[in-house]
């Protein structure tokens, strides 16, 4: 691969990572507003350790 292809792939990976992170954050916010616990996948995507959320009191 040429350096340009590596850079393009890196930018694509960064955009995908940011999209997954913001999606996780949105899912966590929606669940918290509804008084529910977010899914483990959403918590991980948002950068939150799922076990750390166990102490959060909802409602």
N, C-alpha and C positions, 0 to 999 in steps of 0.2 A: 504494500500500500504506500501511496505517497503521503507526505506529511499533511497535505490538504485533506485527504480522506480521513486520516486519524483525527484531525481537528474537527471535521464535520461530524464524525461519529461521537466525539466527546461532547460537542454542543448538543447533539440529539439526546445523548444520555442525560445530560444536565437538565434539559427541558423536561424529559420524561420523569426524572427524579423530583423536580420541583412540582410537576403536575400531580404526582402521587402524594407528595407531602401536603399540598394544599387540599387535595381531595380528602385525605385523612383528617386534616384539621376541620374541614367543613362537616364531615361525618361525625366527628367527636362533638362539635358544637351543636349540631342538630340533635344528637342523642341527649346531650346534657340539658338542652332547652326542654326536651320532652320528658325529662326526669328519668331517663334510662341510661344504662351503662353502655358506652360505645363498644363496638366489636374489638377483639384483639387485633385484627388486621388494621383497623382504622387507627387504633392507638399506636401500633408499631409504625405505621406510615407517617404519623404526626411526630414521631420521635419520642413517644411516651412509653415507658416500660409498663406493660399491662398489669403487672403485680403492684406497681406503685399506685394504680388507680383504685385498688381495693379499699383504701382508707377514705376515699372521697364519699361524702354523704350527699345523696341526691334528694331533691324534693324539699 
